[in-house]
Amino acid sequence: MGLSMLKKPAVGLSVSVPLPGSAAAITAEFRYELEYVENGKLVLDGVARWSAGGGGNVQAQLFSNCLSFQVPLNVRLRPLHRYTSINVIASVVSDNGSSKRVYEPLPIMQP
């Protein structure tokens, strides 16, 4: 499943993170990078954050032992680049002190 490249910004990507055993997530950080045909990758500035206590611009829902995050992202169309993927790098910290890093590439379908 990929994203269609639109002239309007894409907002709200979904990222799922499996949780080990009985651990509960307490915080998460999300970073983004864009992959494009012409020169490789562009790491975007900024970090989206989530906390179990609330606040921030990231939404989360628990499904069994998997936490699904709705993360904000706006991508401008750049005429000189043909994007192939938006990559989300998540770091989730659990209440037992463990952390999990997730790399989720989201392919972009070209028109």
TORVOLUM-903198 format. One record per residue: chain; y, x, z of N, C-alpha, C, O in turn. Coordinates in steps of 0.2 Angstrom, whole numbers. Layout:
<rs>
+-------+-------+-------+-------+-------+-------+-------+-------+-------+-------+-------+-------+-------+
| zalum |   n.Y |   n.X |   n.Z |  ca.Y |  ca.X |  ca.Z |   c.Y |   c.X |   c.Z |   o.Y |   o.X |   o.Z |
+-------+-------+-------+-------+-------+-------+-------+-------+-------+-------+-------+-------+-------+
|     A |     Y |     X |     Z |     Y |     X |     Z |     Y |     X |     Z |     Y |     X |     Z |
...
+-------+-------+-------+-------+-------+-------+-------+-------+-------+-------+-------+-------+-------+
</rs>
This chain:
<rs>
+-------+-------+-------+-------+-------+-------+-------+-------+-------+-------+-------+-------+-------+
| zalum |   n.Y |   n.X |   n.Z |  ca.Y |  ca.X |  ca.Z |   c.Y |   c.X |   c.Z |   o.Y |   o.X |   o.Z |
+-------+-------+-------+-------+-------+-------+-------+-------+-------+-------+-------+-------+-------+
|     A |    -6 |     4 |     0 |     0 |     0 |     0 |     6 |     4 |     0 |     7 |     9 |     4 |
|     A |    11 |     3 |    -4 |    17 |     7 |    -5 |    23 |     3 |    -4 |    23 |    -3 |    -4 |
|     A |    29 |     7 |    -4 |    35 |     3 |    -4 |    38 |     3 |   -11 |    37 |     8 |   -15 |
|     A |    41 |    -2 |   -13 |    44 |    -2 |   -19 |    51 |     1 |   -18 |    55 |    -1 |   -14 |
|     A |    53 |     5 |   -23 |    60 |     8 |   -23 |    65 |     3 |   -25 |    65 |     1 |   -31 |
|     A |    70 |     1 |   -20 |    74 |    -4 |   -22 |    81 |    -1 |   -22 |    83 |     4 |   -19 |
|     A |    86 |    -5 |   -25 |    93 |    -2 |   -25 |    96 |    -3 |   -18 |   101 |     0 |   -16 |
|     A |    93 |    -8 |   -14 |    96 |    -9 |    -7 |    92 |    -5 |    -3 |    86 |    -3 |    -4 |
|     A |    95 |    -3 |     3 |    91 |     1 |     8 |    85 |    -2 |    11 |    85 |    -8 |    11 |
|     A |    80 |     2 |    12 |    74 |    -1 |    15 |    75 |    -1 |    22 |    77 |     4 |    25 |
|     A |    73 |    -6 |    26 |    74 |    -6 |    33 |    67 |    -9 |    36 |    65 |   -14 |    34 |
|     A |    65 |    -6 |    42 |    60 |    -9 |    46 |    53 |    -7 |    43 |    50 |   -11 |    40 |
|     A |    51 |    -1 |    44 |    44 |     2 |    42 |    40 |     1 |    48 |    42 |     1 |    54 |
|     A |    33 |    -1 |    47 |    28 |    -2 |    52 |    24 |     4 |    53 |    21 |     6 |    48 |
|     A |    23 |     7 |    59 |    19 |    13 |    60 |    14 |    11 |    66 |    16 |     9 |    71 |
|     A |     8 |    12 |    65 |     3 |    10 |    70 |     0 |    17 |    73 |    -1 |    21 |    70 |
|     A |     0 |    16 |    80 |    -3 |    22 |    84 |    -9 |    20 |    88 |    -8 |    16 |    93 |
|     A |   -15 |    23 |    87 |   -20 |    21 |    92 |   -19 |    25 |    98 |   -17 |    30 |    99 |
|     A |   -21 |    21 |   104 |   -20 |    24 |   110 |   -27 |    26 |   113 |   -32 |    22 |   113 |
|     A |   -27 |    31 |   117 |   -34 |    33 |   120 |   -35 |    29 |   126 |   -31 |    29 |   130 |
|     A |   -42 |    27 |   126 |   -44 |    24 |   133 |   -39 |    19 |   136 |   -37 |    14 |   132 |
|     A |   -38 |    19 |   142 |   -34 |    14 |   146 |   -26 |    17 |   146 |   -23 |    14 |   150 |
|     A |   -25 |    22 |   142 |   -18 |    24 |   143 |   -13 |    19 |   140 |   -14 |    15 |   135 |
|     A |    -7 |    19 |   143 |    -1 |    15 |   140 |     4 |    19 |   138 |     6 |    24 |   142 |
|     A |     7 |    18 |   132 |    13 |    22 |   130 |    19 |    20 |   134 |    20 |    14 |   136 |
|     A |    23 |    25 |   136 |    29 |    24 |   139 |    35 |    26 |   135 |    41 |    23 |   136 |
|     A |    35 |    31 |   131 |    40 |    33 |   126 |    37 |    35 |   119 |    32 |    37 |   119 |
|     A |    42 |    35 |   114 |    40 |    37 |   108 |    46 |    39 |   104 |    52 |    36 |   105 |
|     A |    46 |    44 |   100 |    51 |    47 |    96 |    49 |    46 |    88 |    43 |    48 |    87 |
|     A |    53 |    45 |    84 |    51 |    45 |    77 |    56 |    49 |    73 |    62 |    48 |    73 |
|     A |    54 |    53 |    68 |    58 |    57 |    64 |    55 |    55 |    57 |    50 |    53 |    56 |
|     A |    59 |    57 |    52 |    58 |    55 |    45 |    59 |    60 |    40 |    63 |    65 |    41 |
|     A |    55 |    60 |    35 |    56 |    65 |    29 |    55 |    61 |    23 |    51 |    57 |    22 |
|     A |    59 |    63 |    18 |    58 |    60 |    11 |    55 |    65 |     6 |    57 |    71 |     6 |
|     A |    50 |    64 |     3 |    46 |    68 |    -2 |    49 |    66 |    -9 |    49 |    60 |   -10 |
|     A |    51 |    70 |   -13 |    53 |    69 |   -20 |    50 |    74 |   -25 |    48 |    79 |   -23 |
|     A |    50 |    71 |   -31 |    46 |    75 |   -37 |    50 |    82 |   -38 |    47 |    87 |   -39 |
|     A |    57 |    82 |   -38 |    61 |    87 |   -40 |    60 |    94 |   -36 |    60 |    99 |   -39 |
|     A |    61 |    93 |   -29 |    61 |    99 |   -25 |    57 |    99 |   -19 |    58 |   103 |   -14 |
|     A |    53 |    94 |   -18 |    49 |    94 |   -12 |    51 |    89 |    -6 |    51 |    83 |    -8 |
|     A |    53 |    91 |    -1 |    55 |    87 |     5 |    62 |    88 |     8 |    65 |    93 |     7 |
|     A |    64 |    82 |    10 |    71 |    82 |    14 |    70 |    79 |    21 |    68 |    73 |    21 |
|     A |    71 |    83 |    26 |    70 |    81 |    33 |    77 |    77 |    35 |    82 |    80 |    34 |
|     A |    76 |    71 |    37 |    82 |    67 |    39 |    84 |    69 |    46 |    80 |    70 |    50 |
|     A |    91 |    69 |    47 |    94 |    70 |    53 |    92 |    64 |    58 |    92 |    58 |    55 |
|     A |    92 |    65 |    64 |    92 |    59 |    68 |    85 |    57 |    70 |    80 |    59 |    67 |
|     A |    85 |    54 |    76 |    78 |    52 |    79 |    79 |    45 |    81 |    84 |    43 |    85 |
|     A |    74 |    41 |    80 |    73 |    34 |    83 |    69 |    34 |    89 |    64 |    38 |    89 |
|     A |    71 |    31 |    94 |    67 |    31 |   101 |    65 |    24 |   103 |    69 |    19 |   102 |
|     A |    60 |    24 |   107 |    57 |    18 |   110 |    55 |    20 |   117 |    53 |    25 |   118 |
|     A |    56 |    15 |   121 |    54 |    16 |   128 |    51 |     9 |   131 |    53 |     4 |   129 |
|     A |    46 |    10 |   135 |    42 |     4 |   137 |    47 |     0 |   141 |    46 |    -6 |   142 |
|     A |    52 |     3 |   144 |    57 |    -1 |   148 |    62 |    -5 |   144 |    66 |    -8 |   147 |
|     A |    62 |    -4 |   138 |    67 |    -8 |   134 |    72 |    -3 |   131 |    73 |     2 |   133 |
|     A |    77 |    -6 |   127 |    82 |    -3 |   124 |    80 |     1 |   118 |    74 |     1 |   116 |
|     A |    85 |     3 |   114 |    84 |     7 |   108 |    83 |     2 |   102 |    83 |    -4 |   103 |
|     A |    82 |     5 |    96 |    82 |     1 |    90 |    75 |     0 |    87 |    74 |    -1 |    81 |
|     A |    70 |     2 |    91 |    63 |     2 |    89 |    59 |    -4 |    93 |    60 |    -5 |    99 |
|     A |    56 |    -8 |    89 |    52 |   -14 |    92 |    44 |   -11 |    92 |    42 |    -7 |    88 |
|     A |    41 |   -14 |    97 |    34 |   -12 |    98 |    29 |   -18 |    99 |    32 |   -23 |   103 |
|     A |    23 |   -19 |    97 |    18 |   -24 |    99 |    12 |   -21 |   100 |    10 |   -16 |    96 |
|     A |     8 |   -23 |   105 |     2 |   -20 |   106 |    -4 |   -25 |   103 |    -4 |   -31 |   105 |
|     A |    -8 |   -21 |   100 |   -14 |   -25 |    97 |   -20 |   -21 |    99 |   -22 |   -16 |    97 |
|     A |   -24 |   -24 |   104 |   -30 |   -21 |   107 |   -28 |   -14 |   109 |   -24 |   -13 |   114 |
|     A |   -31 |    -8 |   107 |   -29 |    -2 |   109 |   -24 |     2 |   104 |   -24 |     8 |   104 |
|     A |   -21 |    -2 |   100 |   -16 |     1 |    95 |    -9 |    -2 |    96 |    -8 |    -8 |    96 |
|     A |    -4 |     2 |    96 |     3 |     0 |    97 |     6 |     1 |    90 |     6 |     6 |    87 |
|     A |     9 |    -5 |    88 |    12 |    -5 |    81 |    20 |    -5 |    82 |    22 |   -10 |    86 |
|     A |    23 |     0 |    79 |    30 |     0 |    80 |    34 |    -2 |    73 |    31 |    -1 |    68 |
|     A |    39 |    -5 |    74 |    44 |    -7 |    69 |    50 |    -3 |    69 |    54 |    -3 |    74 |
|     A |    50 |     2 |    65 |    55 |     7 |    65 |    61 |     6 |    60 |    59 |     4 |    54 |
|     A |    67 |     8 |    62 |    73 |     7 |    57 |    73 |    13 |    52 |    72 |    19 |    55 |
|     A |    75 |    11 |    46 |    76 |    17 |    42 |    80 |    14 |    36 |    78 |     9 |    33 |
|     A |    85 |    18 |    34 |    89 |    16 |    28 |    89 |    22 |    23 |    90 |    28 |    25 |
|     A |    87 |    21 |    17 |    87 |    26 |    12 |    91 |    24 |     6 |    91 |    19 |     3 |
|     A |    96 |    29 |     5 |   100 |    28 |    -1 |    96 |    30 |    -7 |    93 |    35 |    -7 |
|     A |    97 |    27 |   -13 |    95 |    29 |   -19 |    99 |    34 |   -21 |   105 |    34 |   -21 |
|     A |    96 |    40 |   -23 |   100 |    46 |   -26 |    97 |    47 |   -33 |    92 |    48 |   -35 |
|     A |   102 |    46 |   -38 |   100 |    46 |   -45 |    97 |    53 |   -47 |    93 |    53 |   -52 |
|     A |    98 |    58 |   -44 |    94 |    64 |   -46 |    88 |    66 |   -43 |    84 |    71 |   -44 |
|     A |    85 |    61 |   -38 |    79 |    62 |   -35 |    74 |    56 |   -37 |    77 |    50 |   -36 |
|     A |    68 |    57 |   -38 |    63 |    52 |   -38 |    58 |    53 |   -32 |    54 |    57 |   -32 |
|     A |    59 |    48 |   -27 |    55 |    49 |   -21 |    48 |    47 |   -22 |    46 |    42 |   -26 |
|     A |    43 |    50 |   -19 |    36 |    49 |   -19 |    34 |    46 |   -13 |    29 |    42 |   -13 |
|     A |    37 |    48 |    -7 |    35 |    46 |    -1 |    40 |    46 |     5 |    44 |    50 |     4 |
|     A |    40 |    41 |     9 |    44 |    42 |    15 |    39 |    43 |    21 |    34 |    40 |    22 |
|     A |    40 |    49 |    24 |    35 |    51 |    29 |    38 |    50 |    36 |    44 |    52 |    38 |
|     A |    34 |    47 |    41 |    36 |    45 |    47 |    32 |    50 |    52 |    26 |    50 |    52 |
|     A |    35 |    54 |    56 |    32 |    58 |    61 |    34 |    55 |    68 |    39 |    55 |    70 |
|     A |    28 |    53 |    71 |    29 |    50 |    78 |    26 |    54 |    83 |    21 |    57 |    82 |
|     A |    30 |    54 |    89 |    27 |    57 |    95 |    27 |    52 |   101 |    32 |    50 |   103 |
|     A |    21 |    50 |   103 |    20 |    45 |   108 |    18 |    48 |   115 |    13 |    52 |   115 |
|     A |    21 |    47 |   120 |    19 |    49 |   127 |    16 |    44 |   131 |    19 |    38 |   131 |
|     A |    10 |    45 |   134 |     7 |    40 |   138 |     8 |    41 |   145 |    11 |    46 |   148 |
|     A |     7 |    35 |   149 |     8 |    36 |   156 |     3 |    41 |   160 |     4 |    42 |   166 |
|     A |    -2 |    43 |   157 |    -7 |    48 |   160 |    -4 |    55 |   158 |    -8 |    60 |   160 |
|     A |     1 |    56 |   155 |     4 |    62 |   153 |     2 |    65 |   147 |     5 |    70 |   144 |
|     A |    -3 |    62 |   143 |    -5 |    64 |   137 |     1 |    62 |   131 |     4 |    58 |   132 |
|     A |     0 |    66 |   126 |     5 |    64 |   120 |     1 |    64 |   114 |    -4 |    68 |   113 |
|     A |     3 |    60 |   109 |    -1 |    60 |   103 |     5 |    60 |    97 |    10 |    57 |    98 |
|     A |     3 |    64 |    92 |     8 |    65 |    87 |     4 |    62 |    81 |    -2 |    63 |    79 |
|     A |     8 |    58 |    77 |     6 |    54 |    71 |    10 |    56 |    65 |    16 |    55 |    66 |
|     A |     7 |    57 |    60 |    10 |    58 |    53 |     8 |    53 |    49 |     2 |    53 |    47 |
|     A |    13 |    48 |    46 |    11 |    43 |    42 |    15 |    43 |    36 |    21 |    41 |    36 |
|     A |    12 |    45 |    30 |    15 |    45 |    24 |    15 |    38 |    21 |    10 |    35 |    21 |
|     A |    21 |    36 |    19 |    21 |    29 |    16 |    23 |    30 |     8 |    29 |    31 |     7 |
|     A |    18 |    29 |     4 |    20 |    30 |    -3 |    25 |    25 |    -6 |    25 |    20 |    -4 |
|     A |    29 |    28 |   -11 |    34 |    24 |   -14 |    31 |    22 |   -21 |    30 |    27 |   -25 |
|     A |    31 |    16 |   -23 |    29 |    14 |   -30 |    35 |    15 |   -35 |    41 |    11 |   -33 |
|     A |    35 |    18 |   -40 |    41 |    19 |   -44 |    41 |    13 |   -49 |    36 |    10 |   -51 |
|     A |    47 |    11 |   -51 |    48 |     5 |   -55 |    45 |     6 |   -62 |    46 |     2 |   -67 |
+-------+-------+-------+-------+-------+-------+-------+-------+-------+-------+-------+-------+-------+
</rs>
